[in-house]
């Protein structure tokens, strides 16, 4: 009798209550979200879930929608229950959504136009765009062995967009476009002292005009910093930059460290870009979310006079947005306390 009563009680409860314990839903979550320009997938996931990286587990693909994995302004993300389990699905309205000052949602008819830059990204792209294109990780001696800027046209020693430069080195006949680079950080593993990679900072883009022997004449097509004699040339990469990915937990167990923070600071805050000592060889991928843990202090036990390592404490979350063989770039999405270089990262 008691079992029957409990069963009746469960099926009479709203689905959102009956499955509250098993579903990763945030208390007070909305039933729908109107997607606006400026939204990010992470931000949308946070409105529904306590743990946004669990988004793929409850995302329901509507096969009637063209490109159901992509989300656009004007879409409506709806919470539904399928087989008693909470799922998030997209409704493509073909309308423009405007949030008014009083919080009212205004829908306006709009023809479906979906240029690439209209897709809702996973994270704020303005925080990472420079690290998608301007930073490159190279192996030892890659820069040392690369062609170098020999001279500037008209005797210039500092060159910018539109200037002619002359470079000397071993040029492949098939390479016509080059990035101009200058050496940056040398990244080492803090635990093993292994050299993980060398940072190459892109200064500009050039195109070859002519080649005589080992001396090339090139035109500087663009520059974000003065190009100098001695700077190095590397062939441009044909690399797809993909901002459309789902936050997720890594496939494998990851235990690593933050080894560098860009910007010349040691402490890290929300939307800082950091370097981790884990990469492709560790099966770490774009979109993987890792928890940051502050390494516990070593204190002396005044009773036994021993040095004791205190437990680490969770201090934030990062998401991987670019990987290399031994390293990865990550964006700090959440920080509950100060994050520092050498803090640990592990599965959330």
C-alpha positions as CSV (number, residue, x, y, z in Angstrom):
1,X,0.0,0.0,0.0
2,X,2.8,2.4,0.9
3,X,4.7,1.7,-2.3
4,X,1.5,2.3,-4.3
5,X,0.9,5.6,-2.6
6,X,4.5,6.7,-3.3
7,X,4.1,5.7,-6.9
8,X,0.9,7.7,-7.3
9,X,2.5,10.7,-5.6
10,X,5.4,10.6,-8.1
11,X,3.3,10.4,-11.2
12,X,1.0,13.2,-10.0
13,X,3.9,15.6,-9.4
14,X,4.9,18.0,-12.2
15,X,7.8,16.5,-14.2
16,X,10.1,19.3,-13.1
17,X,9.6,18.2,-9.4
18,X,9.5,14.5,-9.9
19,X,12.9,14.5,-11.6
20,X,14.5,17.4,-9.7
21,X,17.0,15.2,-8.0
22,X,18.3,13.5,-11.2
23,X,18.1,16.5,-13.6
24,X,21.0,19.0,-13.6
25,X,18.5,21.9,-13.6
26,X,19.1,25.1,-11.8
27,X,16.4,26.0,-9.2
28,X,14.1,28.7,-10.6
29,X,15.1,27.9,-14.1
30,X,12.9,29.4,-16.9
31,X,10.8,27.2,-19.2
32,X,12.1,29.0,-22.3
33,X,14.8,31.4,-23.3
34,X,14.6,33.9,-26.2
35,X,18.0,34.0,-27.9
36,X,19.3,37.5,-28.5
37,X,22.3,38.9,-30.3
38,X,25.2,38.9,-27.8
39,X,24.1,35.7,-26.1
40,X,26.6,32.8,-25.7
41,X,25.9,29.1,-25.4
42,X,27.6,29.1,-22.0
43,X,25.4,31.9,-20.8
44,X,22.2,30.2,-22.1
45,X,23.3,26.9,-20.4
46,X,23.8,28.8,-17.1
47,X,20.2,29.9,-17.1
48,X,19.0,26.3,-17.1
49,X,21.7,24.2,-15.5
50,X,23.7,24.3,-12.4
51,X,26.6,22.8,-14.4
52,X,26.6,24.3,-17.9
53,X,29.1,21.7,-19.3
54,X,26.3,19.1,-18.9
55,X,24.4,20.9,-21.8
56,X,25.1,18.0,-24.3
57,X,23.5,15.5,-22.0
58,X,20.1,17.2,-22.2
59,X,20.3,18.8,-25.6
60,X,17.5,17.3,-27.8
61,X,18.1,17.4,-31.6
62,X,15.0,18.5,-33.5
63,X,15.5,16.8,-36.9
64,X,13.0,19.1,-38.6
65,X,15.3,22.1,-37.9
66,X,18.0,22.9,-40.4
67,X,21.4,22.8,-38.6
68,X,19.8,21.9,-35.2
69,X,23.2,22.0,-33.5
70,X,23.5,25.8,-34.3
71,X,21.6,28.5,-32.4
72,X,20.7,31.9,-33.9
73,X,19.2,35.1,-32.5
74,X,15.4,34.8,-32.7
75,X,15.5,31.1,-31.7
76,X,13.6,30.0,-28.6
77,X,15.3,27.4,-26.3
78,X,12.5,25.4,-24.7
79,X,12.6,23.0,-21.7
80,X,10.6,19.9,-22.5
81,X,10.2,16.5,-20.9
82,X,10.7,13.4,-23.1
83,X,10.2,10.1,-21.4
84,X,10.1,11.9,-18.1
85,X,13.6,13.3,-18.6
86,X,14.3,17.1,-19.0
87,X,15.5,18.1,-22.5
88,X,16.4,21.4,-24.1
89,X,15.3,21.9,-27.7
90,X,15.3,24.8,-30.2
91,X,12.3,26.4,-31.9
92,X,13.2,28.3,-35.0
93,X,10.7,31.2,-35.3
94,X,12.2,33.3,-38.1
95,X,11.5,36.3,-35.9
96,X,13.7,39.1,-34.5
97,X,13.7,39.1,-30.7
98,X,14.1,42.4,-28.8
99,X,14.3,42.7,-25.0
100,X,12.5,45.9,-23.9
101,X,13.5,48.0,-20.9
102,X,10.7,46.7,-18.7
103,X,11.8,43.1,-19.5
104,X,9.1,42.5,-22.1
105,X,10.0,40.3,-25.1
106,X,9.0,41.8,-28.5
107,X,8.9,39.5,-31.5
108,X,9.1,41.0,-35.0
109,X,8.8,39.2,-38.3
110,X,12.1,38.6,-40.0
111,X,13.3,36.7,-43.1
112,X,15.7,34.0,-42.1
113,X,19.2,35.2,-42.9
114,X,22.1,33.3,-41.3
115,X,25.5,34.6,-42.1
116,X,28.3,32.8,-40.3
117,X,28.8,35.6,-37.8
118,X,25.2,35.3,-36.6
119,X,25.6,31.9,-35.0
120,X,25.6,32.1,-31.2
121,X,29.1,31.3,-30.1
122,X,30.0,29.0,-27.1
123,X,31.8,31.8,-25.3
124,X,32.5,35.6,-25.8
125,X,34.6,35.6,-28.9
126,X,35.9,39.1,-28.3
127,X,37.8,37.7,-25.3
128,X,39.7,35.1,-27.3
129,X,39.8,36.2,-31.0
130,X,43.4,37.5,-30.7
131,X,44.5,34.1,-29.3
132,X,42.9,32.3,-32.2
133,X,44.9,34.0,-34.9
134,X,47.8,36.0,-33.4
135,X,49.4,33.3,-31.2
136,X,51.1,30.2,-32.5
137,X,53.0,27.5,-30.6
138,X,56.0,26.1,-32.4
139,X,58.6,23.5,-31.7
140,X,62.2,24.1,-30.7
141,X,64.3,25.8,-33.4
142,X,61.3,26.4,-35.7
143,X,61.7,30.1,-35.4
144,X,65.6,29.9,-35.4
145,X,65.5,28.0,-38.7
146,X,62.9,30.2,-40.3
147,X,63.6,32.9,-42.9
148,X,64.3,36.3,-41.3
149,X,63.7,39.9,-42.2
150,X,66.9,41.2,-43.8
151,X,66.0,44.8,-44.6
152,X,63.2,47.1,-45.2
153,X,62.5,48.9,-48.5
154,X,63.9,52.4,-48.8
155,X,66.2,51.8,-45.9
156,X,63.5,51.5,-43.3
157,X,64.3,49.7,-40.1
158,X,60.7,49.6,-38.8
159,X,58.1,48.4,-41.3
160,X,54.3,48.6,-41.4
161,X,51.3,47.8,-43.6
162,X,52.1,48.5,-47.3
163,X,55.8,48.5,-46.9
164,X,58.3,46.3,-48.8
165,X,60.5,44.0,-46.8
166,X,63.4,41.7,-47.9
167,X,63.9,38.4,-46.2
168,X,66.5,35.7,-46.4
169,X,66.3,32.0,-45.8
170,X,65.1,28.7,-47.2
171,X,61.8,29.4,-49.0
172,X,59.7,26.6,-50.4
173,X,58.6,27.3,-54.0
174,X,55.0,26.6,-53.1
175,X,54.8,29.1,-50.2
176,X,53.6,32.6,-51.2
177,X,52.0,33.9,-48.0
178,X,53.8,34.3,-44.7
179,X,53.2,35.5,-41.2
180,X,55.8,37.6,-39.6
181,X,56.6,36.4,-36.0
182,X,58.7,37.3,-33.0
183,X,59.5,34.8,-30.2
184,X,57.5,35.0,-27.0
185,X,57.2,32.8,-23.9
186,X,59.0,29.4,-23.5
187,X,56.4,27.1,-21.9
188,X,57.7,24.5,-19.5
189,X,55.9,21.9,-17.4
190,X,56.3,22.9,-13.8
191,X,56.3,19.3,-12.5
192,X,58.6,17.6,-15.1
193,X,60.5,20.6,-16.5
194,X,59.7,19.4,-20.0
195,X,59.7,22.1,-22.7
196,X,56.1,22.1,-24.0
197,X,56.3,24.7,-26.7
198,X,57.5,28.1,-27.8
199,X,55.2,31.0,-28.3
200,X,55.4,32.8,-31.6
201,X,53.6,36.2,-31.7
202,X,52.2,37.2,-35.1
203,X,53.2,40.8,-36.1
204,X,51.7,40.9,-39.6
205,X,51.0,39.1,-42.9
206,X,53.1,39.3,-46.1
207,X,52.9,38.0,-49.6
208,X,55.9,37.2,-51.8
209,X,56.6,39.4,-54.7
210,X,59.7,37.8,-56.1
211,X,62.5,35.4,-55.1
212,X,66.1,35.4,-56.2
213,X,68.3,32.7,-54.7
214,X,67.6,32.8,-50.9
215,X,66.5,36.5,-50.8
216,X,62.8,37.2,-51.2
217,X,61.0,40.5,-51.8
218,X,57.7,40.7,-50.0
219,X,54.8,43.1,-49.5
220,X,53.6,43.6,-45.9
221,X,49.8,43.3,-46.3
222,X,48.9,44.0,-42.7
223,X,50.6,44.6,-39.4
224,X,49.5,44.9,-35.8
225,X,53.0,45.9,-34.6
226,X,56.1,47.3,-36.2
227,X,58.1,44.7,-38.1
228,X,61.8,44.8,-37.4
229,X,65.0,43.4,-38.9
230,X,65.5,39.9,-37.5
231,X,61.8,39.0,-37.2
232,X,61.0,35.6,-38.6
233,X,58.7,34.4,-41.4
234,X,56.5,31.2,-41.2
235,X,54.1,30.0,-43.9
236,X,50.5,30.9,-43.0
237,X,48.5,28.1,-41.5
238,X,45.3,26.8,-43.1
239,X,43.5,26.2,-39.9
240,X,39.7,26.2,-39.3
241,X,38.7,28.4,-36.4
242,X,35.5,26.9,-35.0
243,X,33.6,28.9,-32.4
244,X,30.6,26.6,-32.5
245,X,31.1,23.9,-29.9
246,X,29.3,22.6,-26.9
247,X,30.8,22.9,-23.4
248,X,31.5,19.4,-22.1
249,X,33.4,17.4,-19.6
250,X,36.7,15.8,-21.0
251,X,36.6,12.2,-22.2
252,X,39.6,11.2,-20.1
253,X,40.7,12.0,-16.6
254,X,42.7,15.3,-16.7
255,X,45.1,16.5,-14.0
256,X,47.1,19.5,-15.0
257,X,48.1,23.0,-14.1
258,X,47.8,26.6,-15.2
259,X,51.3,27.5,-16.3
260,X,50.9,31.0,-17.8
261,X,48.4,33.9,-17.9
262,X,48.4,36.4,-20.7
263,X,48.5,40.1,-19.9
264,X,51.6,40.3,-17.8
265,X,49.8,39.5,-14.5
266,X,50.1,36.5,-12.1
267,X,46.6,36.5,-10.7
268,X,43.7,35.4,-12.9
269,X,40.2,36.7,-13.1
270,X,37.0,36.0,-15.2
271,X,37.7,36.1,-19.0
272,X,41.5,35.9,-18.5
273,X,43.2,33.6,-21.1
274,X,45.5,31.0,-19.5
275,X,47.8,28.3,-20.8
276,X,47.5,24.7,-19.5
277,X,50.2,22.1,-19.6
278,X,47.8,19.6,-21.2
279,X,46.9,19.3,-24.9
280,X,46.2,17.0,-27.8
281,X,48.4,14.2,-26.5
282,X,46.3,14.1,-23.3
283,X,43.0,13.8,-25.4
284,X,42.0,17.3,-24.4
285,X,39.6,19.0,-26.9
286,X,38.1,22.3,-27.8
287,X,35.0,22.8,-25.6
288,X,36.3,20.7,-22.7
289,X,35.5,22.4,-19.3
290,X,37.9,21.9,-16.4
291,X,37.6,22.9,-12.7
292,X,40.4,25.0,-11.2
293,X,41.6,24.1,-7.7
294,X,43.7,26.3,-5.6
295,X,46.6,24.2,-4.3
296,X,46.4,23.9,-0.5
297,X,49.1,25.5,1.6
298,X,51.7,23.6,3.5
299,X,51.3,24.2,7.2
300,X,53.2,22.9,10.2
301,X,51.3,20.7,12.6
302,X,52.1,22.3,16.0
303,X,51.4,19.0,17.8
304,X,53.6,16.7,15.8
305,X,55.9,19.3,14.2
306,X,55.2,17.8,10.7
307,X,54.6,19.7,7.5
308,X,51.1,18.9,6.3
309,X,49.6,19.7,2.8
310,X,46.1,21.2,3.1
311,X,43.5,20.0,0.6
312,X,43.0,22.0,-2.6
313,X,39.8,24.1,-3.0
314,X,37.8,24.6,-6.1
315,X,38.2,28.2,-7.3
316,X,36.7,28.4,-10.8
317,X,36.1,26.9,-14.2
318,X,37.9,27.2,-17.6
319,X,36.9,26.2,-21.1
320,X,39.4,25.0,-23.7
321,X,39.2,27.0,-27.0
322,X,42.4,26.0,-28.7
323,X,44.7,23.0,-28.4
324,X,48.3,22.2,-29.4
325,X,50.2,18.9,-29.0
326,X,51.4,19.6,-25.5
327,X,49.5,22.8,-24.5
328,X,46.1,24.4,-24.6
329,X,44.6,27.9,-24.3
330,X,41.6,28.2,-22.0
331,X,39.3,31.0,-21.0
332,X,38.3,31.5,-17.4
333,X,34.5,31.4,-17.2
334,X,34.0,31.5,-13.5
335,X,36.2,32.5,-10.5
336,X,34.9,32.2,-6.9
337,X,38.3,33.1,-5.4
338,X,41.7,34.3,-6.7
339,X,43.2,31.9,-9.3
340,X,46.9,31.9,-9.7
341,X,49.6,30.4,-12.0
342,X,50.4,26.8,-11.0
343,X,46.8,26.2,-9.7
344,X,45.5,22.7,-10.6
345,X,43.0,21.9,-13.3
346,X,40.9,18.7,-13.3
347,X,37.6,17.3,-14.5
348,X,34.7,19.3,-13.1
